[in-house]
């Protein structure tokens, strides 16, 4: 993968109606750009385990009993583990989507407070490259996803502005 595609996670809920609708969405995502990828998530007792492999889908399994009845944050962290994000990555992603004024700008940028200025600039450039709406438009993604990317880029820009002002960076 060249890194220009997006990775989409689809959770079907274990039933045929949800699963096959998710497969249709996944096929549409894959048809939009050759570097896009789709990961389906479910339980080993759900339809994903029986039908997914037959369809050649990338299915990842979670132990729902470990998160059933837990709060939203526990569920989001379980999904992050599927993609092998560590705690720091999860916090950065969560903060960049949260976008509140009290969100830690260093966390949004994915750097430590004691990071060198050059490391902060590199992290900012990497995040902008990964999340820039123009990249999504080139992949033919729907306007709703481009709108989300615009919001995310605004949070990243705000975090970078806050850090550069605090540090007196140029």
C-alpha atoms as a printed R data frame, in Angstrom:
    type eleno elety resid chain resno       x       y      z
1   ATOM     1    CA   UNK     A     1   0.000   0.000  0.000
2   ATOM     2    CA   UNK     A     2   1.390   3.399 -0.925
3   ATOM     3    CA   UNK     A     3  -0.321   5.150  1.971
4   ATOM     4    CA   UNK     A     4  -2.693   7.216 -0.157
5   ATOM     5    CA   UNK     A     5  -5.751   5.142  0.675
6   ATOM     6    CA   UNK     A     6  -7.971   5.121  3.697
7   ATOM     7    CA   UNK     A     7  -8.651   2.277  6.096
8   ATOM     8    CA   UNK     A     8 -12.291   1.752  7.037
9   ATOM     9    CA   UNK     A     9 -13.572  -0.333  9.926
10  ATOM    10    CA   UNK     A    10 -17.008  -1.889  9.532
11  ATOM    11    CA   UNK     A    11 -18.802  -3.535 12.444
12  ATOM    12    CA   UNK     A    12 -21.949  -5.387 11.484
13  ATOM    13    CA   UNK     A    13 -23.444  -6.374 14.789
14  ATOM    14    CA   UNK     A    14 -23.457 -10.107 14.087
15  ATOM    15    CA   UNK     A    15 -26.663 -10.244 12.047
16  ATOM    16    CA   UNK     A    16 -27.086 -10.814  8.339
17  ATOM    17    CA   UNK     A    17 -28.916  -7.555  7.686
18  ATOM    18    CA   UNK     A    18 -26.173  -5.500  9.244
19  ATOM    19    CA   UNK     A    19 -23.334  -7.615  7.912
20  ATOM    20    CA   UNK     A    20 -24.376  -7.632  4.259
21  ATOM    21    CA   UNK     A    21 -25.125  -3.902  4.354
22  ATOM    22    CA   UNK     A    22 -21.609  -3.435  5.716
23  ATOM    23    CA   UNK     A    23 -20.165  -5.586  2.935
24  ATOM    24    CA   UNK     A    24 -21.913  -3.369  0.369
25  ATOM    25    CA   UNK     A    25 -20.423  -0.254  1.976
26  ATOM    26    CA   UNK     A    26 -17.006  -1.928  2.064
27  ATOM    27    CA   UNK     A    27 -17.188  -2.803 -1.614
28  ATOM    28    CA   UNK     A    28 -18.070   0.817 -2.437
29  ATOM    29    CA   UNK     A    29 -15.087   2.076 -0.416
30  ATOM    30    CA   UNK     A    30 -12.729  -0.346 -2.171
31  ATOM    31    CA   UNK     A    31 -14.055   0.663 -5.593
32  ATOM    32    CA   UNK     A    32 -13.257   4.341 -4.937
33  ATOM    33    CA   UNK     A    33  -9.468   4.026 -4.712
34  ATOM    34    CA   UNK     A    34  -7.047   1.137 -5.203
35  ATOM    35    CA   UNK     A    35  -5.220   1.866 -1.932
36  ATOM    36    CA   UNK     A    36  -8.348   1.905  0.239
37  ATOM    37    CA   UNK     A    37  -8.741  -1.008  2.621
38  ATOM    38    CA   UNK     A    38 -11.621  -2.347  4.667
39  ATOM    39    CA   UNK     A    39 -11.489  -4.325  7.890
40  ATOM    40    CA   UNK     A    40 -14.598  -6.017  9.211
41  ATOM    41    CA   UNK     A    41 -14.910  -6.597 12.922
42  ATOM    42    CA   UNK     A    42 -17.130  -9.045 14.727
43  ATOM    43    CA   UNK     A    43 -17.198 -11.988 17.065
44  ATOM    44    CA   UNK     A    44 -16.252 -15.555 16.299
45  ATOM    45    CA   UNK     A    45 -19.867 -16.502 17.006
46  ATOM    46    CA   UNK     A    46 -21.318 -13.957 14.559
47  ATOM    47    CA   UNK     A    47 -22.070 -14.146 10.867
48  ATOM    48    CA   UNK     A    48 -18.760 -12.387 10.182
49  ATOM    49    CA   UNK     A    49 -16.890 -15.546 11.205
50  ATOM    50    CA   UNK     A    50 -18.972 -17.834  9.021
51  ATOM    51    CA   UNK     A    51 -19.396 -15.773  5.857
52  ATOM    52    CA   UNK     A    52 -16.537 -13.255  5.926
53  ATOM    53    CA   UNK     A    53 -13.728 -15.711  5.148
54  ATOM    54    CA   UNK     A    54 -15.800 -17.314  2.374
55  ATOM    55    CA   UNK     A    55 -16.089 -13.873  0.764
56  ATOM    56    CA   UNK     A    56 -12.355 -13.237  1.173
57  ATOM    57    CA   UNK     A    57 -12.895 -10.380  3.634
58  ATOM    58    CA   UNK     A    58 -10.351  -9.160  6.174
59  ATOM    59    CA   UNK     A    59 -12.249 -10.018  9.363
60  ATOM    60    CA   UNK     A    60 -10.863  -9.275 12.821
61  ATOM    61    CA   UNK     A    61 -12.434 -10.745 15.904
62  ATOM    62    CA   UNK     A    62 -13.070  -9.174 19.265
63  ATOM    63    CA   UNK     A    63 -14.300 -10.669 22.492
64  ATOM    64    CA   UNK     A    64 -17.497  -8.712 22.939
65  ATOM    65    CA   UNK     A    65 -18.000 -10.184 26.391
66  ATOM    66    CA   UNK     A    66 -15.020  -8.122 27.472
67  ATOM    67    CA   UNK     A    67 -16.672  -4.836 26.548
68  ATOM    68    CA   UNK     A    68 -20.388  -5.567 26.690
69  ATOM    69    CA   UNK     A    69 -22.013  -3.169 29.118
70  ATOM    70    CA   UNK     A    70 -18.912  -0.986 29.295
71  ATOM    71    CA   UNK     A    71 -18.903   2.688 28.452
72  ATOM    72    CA   UNK     A    72 -18.202   4.252 25.090
73  ATOM    73    CA   UNK     A    73 -14.532   4.865 25.893
74  ATOM    74    CA   UNK     A    74 -13.890   1.161 26.596
75  ATOM    75    CA   UNK     A    75 -15.557   0.240 23.314
76  ATOM    76    CA   UNK     A    76 -13.529   2.794 21.359
77  ATOM    77    CA   UNK     A    77 -10.317   1.529 22.940
78  ATOM    78    CA   UNK     A    78 -11.246  -2.041 21.987
79  ATOM    79    CA   UNK     A    79 -11.608  -0.934 18.370
80  ATOM    80    CA   UNK     A    80  -8.278   0.906 18.552
81  ATOM    81    CA   UNK     A    81  -6.595  -2.308 19.727
82  ATOM    82    CA   UNK     A    82  -7.873  -4.073 16.602
83  ATOM    83    CA   UNK     A    83  -5.783  -1.628 14.574
84  ATOM    84    CA   UNK     A    84  -2.868  -2.084 16.988
85  ATOM    85    CA   UNK     A    85  -2.942   1.513 18.225
86  ATOM    86    CA   UNK     A    86  -1.209   2.015 21.539
87  ATOM    87    CA   UNK     A    87  -2.628   4.242 24.296
88  ATOM    88    CA   UNK     A    88  -0.771   7.312 23.034
89  ATOM    89    CA   UNK     A    89  -2.070   6.852 19.472
90  ATOM    90    CA   UNK     A    90  -5.589   6.390 20.805
91  ATOM    91    CA   UNK     A    91  -5.363   9.558 22.907
92  ATOM    92    CA   UNK     A    92  -4.041  11.549 19.937
93  ATOM    93    CA   UNK     A    93  -6.781  10.330 17.608
94  ATOM    94    CA   UNK     A    94  -9.492  10.849 20.200
95  ATOM    95    CA   UNK     A    95  -8.271  14.358 21.032
96  ATOM    96    CA   UNK     A    96  -7.996  15.379 17.397
97  ATOM    97    CA   UNK     A    97 -11.625  14.394 16.830
98  ATOM    98    CA   UNK     A    98 -12.819  15.821 20.139
99  ATOM    99    CA   UNK     A    99 -11.563  19.277 19.302
100 ATOM   100    CA   UNK     A   100 -12.458  20.907 22.601
101 ATOM   101    CA   UNK     A   101 -10.581  23.984 23.764
102 ATOM   102    CA   UNK     A   102  -9.151  22.067 26.704
103 ATOM   103    CA   UNK     A   103  -7.786  19.229 24.543
104 ATOM   104    CA   UNK     A   104  -4.029  18.937 24.940
105 ATOM   105    CA   UNK     A   105  -2.473  20.275 21.721
106 ATOM   106    CA   UNK     A   106   0.585  18.058 22.203
107 ATOM   107    CA   UNK     A   107  -1.682  15.038 22.443
108 ATOM   108    CA   UNK     A   108  -3.514  16.036 19.259
109 ATOM   109    CA   UNK     A   109  -0.165  16.288 17.463
110 ATOM   110    CA   UNK     A   110   0.990  12.999 18.987
111 ATOM   111    CA   UNK     A   111   4.158  14.386 20.555
112 ATOM   112    CA   UNK     A   112   5.487  14.749 24.090
113 ATOM   113    CA   UNK     A   113   5.651  18.176 25.711
114 ATOM   114    CA   UNK     A   114   9.445  17.962 25.747
115 ATOM   115    CA   UNK     A   115   9.686  17.152 22.024
116 ATOM   116    CA   UNK     A   116  12.107  19.136 19.901
117 ATOM   117    CA   UNK     A   117  10.607  21.819 17.654
118 ATOM   118    CA   UNK     A   118  11.683  19.833 14.597
119 ATOM   119    CA   UNK     A   119   9.800  16.768 15.885
120 ATOM   120    CA   UNK     A   120   6.663  18.868 16.403
121 ATOM   121    CA   UNK     A   121   6.911  20.296 12.883
122 ATOM   122    CA   UNK     A   122   7.356  16.823 11.422
123 ATOM   123    CA   UNK     A   123   4.379  15.453 13.372
124 ATOM   124    CA   UNK     A   124   2.254  18.362 12.145
125 ATOM   125    CA   UNK     A   125   3.280  17.849  8.509
126 ATOM   126    CA   UNK     A   126   2.631  14.101  8.741
127 ATOM   127    CA   UNK     A   127  -0.830  14.628 10.252
128 ATOM   128    CA   UNK     A   128  -1.726  17.199  7.605
129 ATOM   129    CA   UNK     A   129  -0.595  14.864  4.840
130 ATOM   130    CA   UNK     A   130  -2.639  11.973  6.304
131 ATOM   131    CA   UNK     A   131  -5.803  13.980  6.878
132 ATOM   132    CA   UNK     A   132  -5.923  16.605  4.147
133 ATOM   133    CA   UNK     A   133  -9.377  16.832  2.544
134 ATOM   134    CA   UNK     A   134  -7.896  17.231 -0.948
135 ATOM   135    CA   UNK     A   135  -6.499  13.701 -0.664
136 ATOM   136    CA   UNK     A   136  -9.955  12.363  0.153
137 ATOM   137    CA   UNK     A   137 -11.517  14.301 -2.724
138 ATOM   138    CA   UNK     A   138  -8.973  12.775 -5.098
139 ATOM   139    CA   UNK     A   139 -10.111   9.348 -3.896
140 ATOM   140    CA   UNK     A   140 -13.713  10.202 -4.718
141 ATOM   141    CA   UNK     A   141 -14.974   9.952 -1.165
142 ATOM   142    CA   UNK     A   142 -18.359  11.433 -0.276
143 ATOM   143    CA   UNK     A   143 -18.755  15.009  0.902
144 ATOM   144    CA   UNK     A   144 -19.625  13.859  4.437
145 ATOM   145    CA   UNK     A   145 -16.166  12.341  4.850
146 ATOM   146    CA   UNK     A   146 -14.527  15.427  3.386
147 ATOM   147    CA   UNK     A   147 -16.446  17.574  5.879
148 ATOM   148    CA   UNK     A   148 -15.133  15.408  8.737
149 ATOM   149    CA   UNK     A   149 -11.597  15.753  7.346
150 ATOM   150    CA   UNK     A   150 -11.996  19.544  7.219
151 ATOM   151    CA   UNK     A   151 -12.968  19.563 10.902
152 ATOM   152    CA   UNK     A   152 -10.073  17.305 11.820
153 ATOM   153    CA   UNK     A   153  -7.582  19.450  9.908
154 ATOM   154    CA   UNK     A   154  -8.953  22.509 11.716
155 ATOM   155    CA   UNK     A   155  -8.271  20.796 15.082
156 ATOM   156    CA   UNK     A   156  -4.753  19.849 13.981
157 ATOM   157    CA   UNK     A   157  -4.066  23.408 12.781
158 ATOM   158    CA   UNK     A   158  -5.422  24.830 16.040
159 ATOM   159    CA   UNK     A   159  -3.236  22.484 18.091
160 ATOM   160    CA   UNK     A   160  -0.146  23.398 16.064
161 ATOM   161    CA   UNK     A   161  -0.913  27.119 16.387
162 ATOM   162    CA   UNK     A   162  -1.293  26.766 20.153
163 ATOM   163    CA   UNK     A   163   1.994  24.880 20.497
164 ATOM   164    CA   UNK     A   164   3.941  27.288 18.283
165 ATOM   165    CA   UNK     A   165   2.625  30.281 20.254
166 ATOM   166    CA   UNK     A   166   3.440  28.671 23.619
167 ATOM   167    CA   UNK     A   167   6.971  27.882 22.445
168 ATOM   168    CA   UNK     A   168   7.576  30.980 20.359
169 ATOM   169    CA   UNK     A   169   8.239  28.769 17.330
170 ATOM   170    CA   UNK     A   170   8.447  30.201 13.841
